[in-house]
């Protein structure tokens, strides 16, 4: 079983190029205890519907 979440992959930092530095942000859970196929499908759909924005906010999944 898997949990689905989204998080950013950058954080603002004016001292870095383009004003941001690599940083795996806090996980914000969207689904819990789903099978892998459902997790993959949900992530694909969520990422298509949501603009990742400047800090690259994307959905992903992990084992529960």
OpenMM code with the backbone's topology and positions (N, CA, C; nanometers):
from openmm import Vec3, app, unit

residues = "UNK UNK UNK UNK UNK UNK UNK UNK UNK UNK UNK UNK UNK UNK UNK UNK UNK UNK UNK UNK UNK UNK UNK UNK UNK UNK UNK UNK UNK UNK UNK UNK UNK UNK UNK UNK UNK UNK UNK UNK UNK UNK UNK UNK UNK UNK UNK UNK UNK UNK UNK UNK UNK UNK UNK UNK UNK UNK UNK UNK UNK UNK UNK UNK".split()
positions = [
    Vec3(0.0841, -0.1184, 0.0000),
    Vec3(0.0000, 0.0000, 0.0000),
    Vec3(0.0887, 0.1249, 0.0000),
    Vec3(0.0302, 0.2350, -0.0505),
    Vec3(0.1073, 0.3570, -0.0714),
    Vec3(0.0316, 0.4802, -0.0237),
    Vec3(0.1079, 0.5824, 0.0125),
    Vec3(0.0539, 0.7132, 0.0477),
    Vec3(0.0963, 0.8120, -0.0607),
    Vec3(0.0056, 0.9005, -0.0986),
    Vec3(0.0314, 1.0010, -0.2011),
    Vec3(0.0397, 1.1374, -0.1330),
    Vec3(0.1371, 1.2167, -0.1750),
    Vec3(0.1555, 1.3496, -0.1176),
    Vec3(0.2095, 1.4440, -0.2251),
    Vec3(0.2124, 1.5725, -0.1928),
    Vec3(0.2789, 1.6693, -0.2794),
    Vec3(0.3724, 1.7523, -0.1934),
    Vec3(0.4760, 1.8054, -0.2574),
    Vec3(0.5716, 1.8920, -0.1901),
    Vec3(0.6511, 1.9690, -0.2948),
    Vec3(0.7168, 2.0734, -0.2487),
    Vec3(0.8029, 2.1512, -0.3375),
    Vec3(0.9439, 2.0921, -0.3360),
    Vec3(1.0180, 2.1243, -0.4407),
    Vec3(1.1552, 2.0747, -0.4524),
    Vec3(1.2592, 2.1855, -0.4453),
    Vec3(1.2150, 2.3080, -0.4214),
    Vec3(1.3042, 2.4221, -0.4078),
    Vec3(1.2543, 2.5091, -0.2937),
    Vec3(1.3452, 2.5933, -0.2394),
    Vec3(1.3041, 2.6952, -0.1431),
    Vec3(1.3676, 2.8269, -0.1833),
    Vec3(1.2998, 2.9364, -0.1556),
    Vec3(1.3556, 3.0670, -0.1915),
    Vec3(1.4871, 3.0929, -0.1170),
    Vec3(1.5850, 3.1429, -0.1909),
    Vec3(1.7111, 3.1841, -0.1309),
    Vec3(1.7771, 3.2814, -0.2284),
    Vec3(1.7732, 3.4106, -0.1981),
    Vec3(1.8248, 3.5110, -0.2907),
    Vec3(1.9754, 3.4986, -0.3177),
    Vec3(2.0480, 3.4231, -0.2362),
    Vec3(2.1919, 3.4069, -0.2563),
    Vec3(2.2244, 3.2994, -0.3610),
    Vec3(2.1258, 3.2200, -0.3996),
    Vec3(2.1461, 3.1135, -0.4981),
    Vec3(2.1055, 3.1624, -0.6376),
    Vec3(2.1587, 3.0952, -0.7424),
    Vec3(2.1162, 3.1307, -0.8791),
    Vec3(1.9638, 3.1202, -0.8927),
    Vec3(1.9049, 3.2089, -0.9637),
    Vec3(1.7602, 3.2160, -0.9853),
    Vec3(1.6815, 3.2380, -0.8564),
    Vec3(1.7494, 3.2680, -0.7463),
    Vec3(1.6816, 3.2994, -0.6209),
    Vec3(1.6205, 3.1822, -0.5477),
    Vec3(1.6631, 3.0595, -0.5809),
    Vec3(1.6104, 2.9418, -0.5109),
    Vec3(1.7182, 2.8353, -0.5015),
    Vec3(1.7074, 2.7521, -0.3969),
    Vec3(1.8030, 2.6433, -0.3776),
    Vec3(1.7288, 2.5106, -0.3645),
    Vec3(1.7947, 2.3998, -0.3983),
    Vec3(1.7289, 2.2692, -0.3865),
    Vec3(1.6876, 2.2423, -0.2418),
    Vec3(1.5674, 2.1919, -0.2254),
    Vec3(1.5169, 2.1620, -0.0908),
    Vec3(1.3883, 2.0807, -0.1037),
    Vec3(1.3888, 1.9592, -0.0524),
    Vec3(1.2666, 1.8779, -0.0500),
    Vec3(1.1782, 1.9306, 0.0625),
    Vec3(1.0654, 1.9888, 0.0253),
    Vec3(0.9759, 2.0504, 0.1226),
    Vec3(0.8957, 1.9503, 0.2045),
    Vec3(0.8162, 2.0042, 0.2939),
    Vec3(0.7292, 1.9238, 0.3803),
    Vec3(0.6266, 1.8487, 0.2953),
    Vec3(0.6009, 1.7245, 0.3322),
    Vec3(0.5023, 1.6424, 0.2601),
    Vec3(0.3616, 1.6804, 0.3058),
    Vec3(0.2724, 1.7007, 0.2089),
    Vec3(0.1314, 1.7297, 0.2353),
    Vec3(0.0519, 1.6141, 0.1744),
    Vec3(-0.0012, 1.5280, 0.2602),
    Vec3(-0.0642, 1.4044, 0.2138),
    Vec3(-0.2000, 1.4281, 0.1502),
    Vec3(-0.2224, 1.3549, 0.0414),
    Vec3(-0.3469, 1.3644, -0.0350),
    Vec3(-0.4287, 1.2355, -0.0239),
    Vec3(-0.3634, 1.1204, -0.0208),
    Vec3(-0.4289, 0.9893, -0.0100),
    Vec3(-0.3448, 0.8984, 0.0792),
    Vec3(-0.4126, 0.8058, 0.1450),
    Vec3(-0.3434, 0.7077, 0.2293),
    Vec3(-0.3877, 0.5668, 0.1909),
    Vec3(-0.2925, 0.4739, 0.1971),
    Vec3(-0.3193, 0.3306, 0.1813),
    Vec3(-0.3944, 0.2942, 0.0536),
    Vec3(-0.3375, 0.3339, -0.0595),
    Vec3(-0.3947, 0.2966, -0.1895),
    Vec3(-0.2957, 0.2035, -0.2600),
    Vec3(-0.3437, 0.1277, -0.3569),
    Vec3(-0.2535, 0.0399, -0.4304),
    Vec3(-0.1643, 0.1234, -0.5224),
    Vec3(-0.0572, 0.0619, -0.5726),
    Vec3(0.0403, 0.1379, -0.6505),
    Vec3(-0.0179, 0.1947, -0.7794),
    Vec3(-0.1012, 0.1191, -0.8469),
    Vec3(-0.1620, 0.1679, -0.9713),
    Vec3(-0.2441, 0.2945, -0.9452),
    Vec3(-0.3219, 0.2933, -0.8374),
    Vec3(-0.4018, 0.4110, -0.8016),
    Vec3(-0.3122, 0.5294, -0.7657),
    Vec3(-0.2028, 0.5030, -0.6960),
    Vec3(-0.1100, 0.6089, -0.6581),
    Vec3(-0.0473, 0.6724, -0.7820),
    Vec3(-0.0036, 0.5897, -0.8752),
    Vec3(0.0574, 0.6401, -0.9990),
    Vec3(-0.0435, 0.7229, -1.0773),
    Vec3(-0.1635, 0.6699, -1.0944),
    Vec3(-0.2679, 0.7408, -1.1686),
    Vec3(-0.3015, 0.8743, -1.1035),
    Vec3(-0.3162, 0.8743, -0.9714),
    Vec3(-0.3505, 0.9978, -0.9003),
    Vec3(-0.2403, 1.1017, -0.9185),
    Vec3(-0.1138, 1.0605, -0.9045),
    Vec3(-0.0021, 1.1537, -0.9200),
    Vec3(-0.0008, 1.2140, -1.0605),
    Vec3(-0.0190, 1.1304, -1.1608),
    Vec3(-0.0201, 1.1800, -1.2988),
    Vec3(-0.1298, 1.2835, -1.3190),
    Vec3(-0.2498, 1.2517, -1.2720),
    Vec3(-0.3624, 1.3440, -1.2874),
    Vec3(-0.3411, 1.4725, -1.2078),
    Vec3(-0.2948, 1.4608, -1.0835),
    Vec3(-0.2737, 1.5785, -0.9990),
    Vec3(-0.1700, 1.6698, -1.0622),
    Vec3(-0.0603, 1.6112, -1.1098),
    Vec3(0.0466, 1.6919, -1.1703),
    Vec3(0.0024, 1.7569, -1.3008),
    Vec3(-0.0857, 1.6929, -1.3749),
    Vec3(-0.1383, 1.7534, -1.4977),
    Vec3(-0.2319, 1.8703, -1.4673),
    Vec3(-0.3084, 1.8604, -1.3583),
    Vec3(-0.4079, 1.9627, -1.3230),
    Vec3(-0.3497, 2.0806, -1.2464),
    Vec3(-0.2336, 2.0624, -1.1829),
    Vec3(-0.1756, 2.1666, -1.0980),
    Vec3(-0.0455, 2.2195, -1.1576),
    Vec3(-0.0366, 2.3502, -1.1629),
    Vec3(0.0867, 2.4146, -1.2079),
    Vec3(0.1927, 2.3959, -1.0990),
    Vec3(0.3054, 2.3376, -1.1337),
    Vec3(0.4114, 2.3125, -1.0365),
    Vec3(0.4701, 2.4419, -0.9813),
    Vec3(0.4601, 2.5478, -1.0583),
    Vec3(0.5062, 2.6776, -1.0121),
    Vec3(0.6571, 2.6881, -0.9990),
    Vec3(0.7005, 2.8015, -0.9482),
    Vec3(0.8405, 2.8370, -0.9367),
    Vec3(0.9193, 2.7401, -0.8477),
    Vec3(0.8531, 2.6854, -0.7436),
    Vec3(0.9218, 2.5967, -0.6493),
    Vec3(0.9021, 2.4490, -0.6817),
    Vec3(0.8406, 2.4196, -0.7941),
    Vec3(0.8222, 2.2827, -0.8450),
    Vec3(0.7456, 2.1937, -0.7463),
    Vec3(0.6213, 2.2293, -0.7218),
    Vec3(0.5317, 2.1535, -0.6318),
    Vec3(0.4695, 2.0392, -0.7118),
    Vec3(0.5066, 1.9146, -0.6768),
    Vec3(0.4602, 1.7986, -0.7523),
    Vec3(0.4125, 1.6877, -0.6587),
    Vec3(0.3203, 1.6059, -0.7115),
    Vec3(0.2711, 1.4902, -0.6365),
    Vec3(0.3625, 1.3712, -0.6593),
    Vec3(0.3765, 1.2896, -0.5564),
    Vec3(0.4541, 1.1663, -0.5634),
    Vec3(0.3978, 1.0692, -0.4606),
    Vec3(0.4537, 0.9501, -0.4536),
    Vec3(0.4024, 0.8516, -0.3588),
    Vec3(0.5157, 0.7743, -0.2947),
    Vec3(0.4825, 0.7113, -0.1810),
    Vec3(0.5783, 0.6323, -0.1032),
    Vec3(0.5055, 0.5136, -0.0416),
    Vec3(0.5805, 0.4123, -0.0025),
    Vec3(0.5187, 0.2985, 0.0661),
    Vec3(0.4600, 0.3436, 0.1983),
    Vec3(0.3428, 0.2906, 0.2291),
    Vec3(0.2735, 0.3270, 0.3539),
    Vec3(0.3401, 0.2582, 0.4730),
] * unit.nanometer
topology = app.Topology()
chain = topology.addChain("A")
for resn in residues:
    res = topology.addResidue(resn, chain)
    for name in ("N", "CA", "C"):
        topology.addAtom(name, app.Element.getBySymbol(name[0]), res)
